[in-house]
Amino acid sequence: MARLPNAFSDLDRFVDEWVLADSSSRAAKRQESDYADIKEFYDAMLALAPDALRYLSTKQLGELDEAEERLLKLLLSLAELGPAVEWYQQAQVIDGFPAARFPIIRQLSDNVPQE
């Protein structure tokens, strides 16, 4: 079985590292990752993000198959990493509060339809 939809197989090398369970995991991964790894993932994802968003826009949350959900989670990781690349050029927020001071108190599933 494909790990990602066929059109996005170039991103397969990032699945094990960047398909994460939830937003807390994505935030922690950004904080602990080497900036070079973040930038490599960001560049590869950014190139395919418009196509991935178009592809997923034809699907319904809650009805994604495993490959489509992995693609969604890669896009969510891209969204988490965007500021690190676009604003700070490092994993940490410059002159910001420690991320641990902002705990997530209610975790929502990435693939559940929102009402």
C-alpha positions in Angstrom: 0.0 0.0 0.0 1.3 3.5 -0.9 2.3 5.7 2.0 1.2 8.8 0.2 -1.1 9.4 -2.8 0.9 8.6 -6.0 1.3 12.2 -7.1 3.2 13.0 -3.9 5.5 10.0 -3.7 8.5 12.4 -3.8 7.6 13.3 -0.2 7.7 9.7 1.0 11.2 10.3 2.5 9.6 12.7 5.0 6.8 10.4 6.2 8.6 8.7 9.1 9.9 12.0 10.5 7.2 14.5 9.8 3.9 12.7 9.9 3.1 13.4 13.5 0.2 12.5 15.7 -1.1 15.9 16.7 -0.3 19.6 17.0 1.6 19.2 20.2 3.9 16.7 18.5 4.4 19.0 15.6 5.3 21.9 17.9 7.8 19.7 19.9 9.3 18.4 16.7 10.0 21.9 15.4 11.5 22.9 18.7 13.9 19.9 18.8 14.8 19.7 15.1 18.0 20.9 13.5 17.2 24.0 11.3 18.9 22.3 8.2 16.4 19.5 8.5 13.5 21.9 8.9 14.6 23.8 5.8 15.0 20.7 3.7 11.5 19.5 4.6 10.0 23.0 4.2 11.5 23.5 0.7 10.3 20.1 -0.5 6.8 20.5 0.9 6.4 24.1 -0.3 7.0 23.0 -3.9 4.2 20.5 -3.7 1.9 22.2 -1.2 -0.4 23.9 -3.8 -1.0 20.6 -5.6 -1.5 18.8 -2.2 -4.0 21.4 -1.1 -5.9 21.1 -4.3 -5.9 17.3 -4.0 -7.1 17.3 -0.4 -9.8 19.9 -1.1 -11.7 17.3 -3.1 -11.8 15.0 0.0 -13.8 15.2 3.2 -12.2 15.2 6.7 -13.1 12.0 8.4 -13.1 10.1 5.1 -9.4 10.3 4.2 -7.7 7.0 3.6 -4.3 6.4 5.4 -2.2 7.8 2.5 -4.4 11.0 2.3 -4.2 11.5 6.1 -0.4 11.2 5.9 -0.4 13.9 3.2 -2.6 16.1 5.4 -0.3 15.6 8.4 2.7 16.6 6.2 0.9 19.8 5.3 0.2 20.5 9.0 3.9 20.0 9.7 4.6 22.5 7.0 2.3 25.0 8.6 4.0 24.5 11.9 7.4 25.0 10.4 6.6 28.0 8.2 7.4 30.7 10.8 10.7 29.0 11.7 11.8 29.4 8.1 10.0 32.5 7.0 10.4 34.7 10.0 13.2 33.4 12.3 15.5 31.2 10.2 15.8 29.0 13.2 13.7 26.4 15.1 13.1 28.7 18.1 11.1 31.9 18.3 13.4 34.9 18.6 12.9 36.7 21.9 9.7 34.6 22.5 8.3 32.9 25.5 9.3 29.2 25.9 6.8 27.0 24.0 6.2 24.9 27.1 4.4 28.0 28.6 1.6 27.5 26.1 0.3 24.0 26.7 -2.4 22.7 24.5 -5.3 21.9 26.8 -7.7 20.3 24.2 -6.2 18.3 21.4 -8.4 18.0 18.3 -8.0 15.2 15.8 -6.5 16.3 12.5 -8.9 14.2 10.5 -12.3 14.8 12.2 -14.8 17.0 10.5 -15.3 20.3 12.3 -18.8 21.6 12.8 
